[in-house]
């Protein structure tokens, strides 16, 4: 009896899981020829693997999208320069924070000392 209840329960769970794996319906806009995914009442634009919208009006780039060695070297140098600038800026912020902390400590020390009259 318990085995049959477990089997029925597993069957119900498996049926629900299989029902959720149906692909969403699609709709193509007749004017733009773009494909939209219909999920419930909402429509969302479907994208190709390259990230462009799945529309007939959007042309796919047939050129090679590889990066030239010189472009890669230039991009790497720009990244290195940006990192160096960030390091300098972070160092400046740290020095300013240290200076502010020292000033606050001096103010606290002065506030603690009894004033001679």
Secondary structure, 3 states (H helix, E strand, C coil): CHHHHHHHHHHHHHHHHHHHCCCCEEEECCCCCEEEEEECCEEEECECCCCCECECCCCCCCCCCCCCHHHHHHHHHHHHHHHHHHHHHHHHHHHHHHHHHHHHHHHHHHHHCCCCC
